[in-house]
Amino acid sequence: MKELVETLAKALVDNPDMVTVDMIENEKSCTIELRVAPDDMGKVIGKQGRIARAIRTVVKAAATKERKKVTVEII
């Protein structure tokens, strides 16, 4: 999952070196923290949050195979 979010984010931003992804796991849930450069924040969020919503949807679809609840936070 971490690699999936990292790949998606690096494809969207101008500074792919500034993308960092941290994963905090519990027994049944997982939180993925995505950090990008301040200039690229709008590109990751998108107009009205559409890109951020799409990233979360893709990650949730991948998480159903592992039967975990996953949340993506863009910091």
N, C-alpha and C positions, 0 to 999 in steps of 0.2 A: 504494500500500500504506500509506503513511504516513497519508494521509487516511482510509483505512478504519479503521485502528486508533484514530485520533483521534476519529472519529465514534462508534465503538462505546464508547470509554471515556467520552466526554462524556455519553452517554446513561445511563451507569450511576452516575455519581458525583453528589454533592451540590454540589461546587465545580468546575464545568466550566472555570473560568478557571485553575485550578491544573494542568490536564492539559497536559503537554508530551510530544511525541514526537520522538525523534531517530532518524535513519536512517544507519547506517554500511554502505556498500556495498563489496563486493569484486567480482572478476570473475564468480564463479559463486554467491556467497552474499551474504546481507544480514542485518544484525542491526538489529532495531527495538527501541529502548529507550523504554519507557512509564513516565513519572513522574506520580504523582498525589499529592494531599495525604495526609499520614499518616492522617487520619481516614477517608479513602475507600479505603484499601488493601484492607480486608476486602471491600468491595463489588466491587472489580475481580477479586480472587482467588476469592471465593465459597466456599461450603462444600466442603471437601475439594478445592479447586482446580478446581471444575467450570467456573466462568465463565472462568477463565484458560485452561483446556484448550479451551473452545469458541472463544475468541478466536484461539488458536493454530491451531486447525483451520480456521477461516474464512480466516485469512491464508495458510496453506499451500495451501488450495484456490485462492486467487487467484494465488499464486506459481507454480502449475504452468503457467499460461498463458505466463509469462515464462521458464520453465525455470530458475528460481533456487531455491536453498535459503534459506529464511527462518526465522529464529528470533526469537521475541518474548521480551524480558526485561522483567519488571515490577520497577521499582526504586522 
